[in-house]
Amino acid sequence: METLIVHPKDQKQLIAIKAFLRALDVSFKKEPASPYNPDFVAKIKRGEKASKAGKGVKVDVENLWK
């Protein structure tokens, strides 16, 4: 099946949509909204994965400003 993403404009629309889905016995789930851009989150996760794999550059604090 397909996944639909719905963006209700207000609480009234949200309540109506949930009632409609329940009436049709359609399952749905709520996902928490992230304040971050999905592309940014993916970039951070790639960086963490690369860091765990030993990739990256270590900078000595003593030589940071030299």
C-alpha positions as CSV (number, residue, x, y, z in Angstrom):
1,M,0.0,0.0,0.0
2,E,0.9,3.7,-0.1
3,T,1.9,6.0,2.7
4,L,0.1,9.3,2.9
5,I,1.5,12.3,4.7
6,V,-1.3,14.7,5.8
7,H,-0.7,18.3,7.0
8,P,-3.8,19.6,8.7
9,K,-4.0,23.3,9.1
10,D,-5.4,23.4,12.6
11,Q,-6.6,21.2,15.5
12,K,-10.1,21.0,14.1
13,Q,-8.9,19.5,10.8
14,L,-6.6,17.0,12.8
15,I,-9.6,15.8,14.9
16,A,-11.7,15.4,11.8
17,I,-9.0,13.4,9.9
18,K,-8.5,11.1,12.8
19,A,-12.2,10.5,13.2
20,F,-12.5,9.8,9.4
21,L,-9.6,7.3,9.5
22,R,-11.0,5.5,12.6
23,A,-14.5,5.3,10.9
24,L,-12.9,3.6,7.9
25,D,-10.8,1.3,10.2
26,V,-7.6,2.7,8.7
27,S,-4.5,2.4,10.9
28,F,-2.4,5.5,11.4
29,K,0.4,6.6,13.7
30,K,1.8,9.9,14.9
31,E,5.4,10.7,14.4
32,P,7.1,13.4,16.5
33,A,7.9,16.5,14.4
34,S,11.6,17.3,14.3
35,P,12.7,20.9,14.4
36,Y,15.6,19.9,12.2
37,N,15.8,19.6,8.4
38,P,15.9,15.9,7.4
39,D,18.9,16.5,5.1
40,F,20.8,18.0,8.0
41,V,20.0,15.1,10.3
42,A,21.1,12.6,7.6
43,K,24.4,14.5,7.2
44,I,25.0,14.4,11.0
45,K,24.3,10.6,11.1
46,R,26.7,10.0,8.2
47,G,29.4,12.0,10.1
48,E,28.8,10.0,13.3
49,K,29.0,6.7,11.3
50,A,32.3,7.8,9.6
51,S,33.7,8.9,13.0
52,K,32.9,5.4,14.5
53,A,34.6,3.8,11.4
54,G,37.8,5.7,12.2
55,K,37.5,8.2,9.4
56,G,38.2,11.9,10.2
57,V,40.9,14.2,11.4
58,K,42.0,14.6,15.0
59,V,43.2,18.0,16.0
60,D,45.5,18.4,19.0
61,V,44.1,21.1,21.3
62,E,47.7,22.4,21.9
63,N,48.1,23.1,18.2
64,L,44.6,24.3,17.5
65,W,45.4,28.0,17.2
66,K,48.9,27.6,15.6
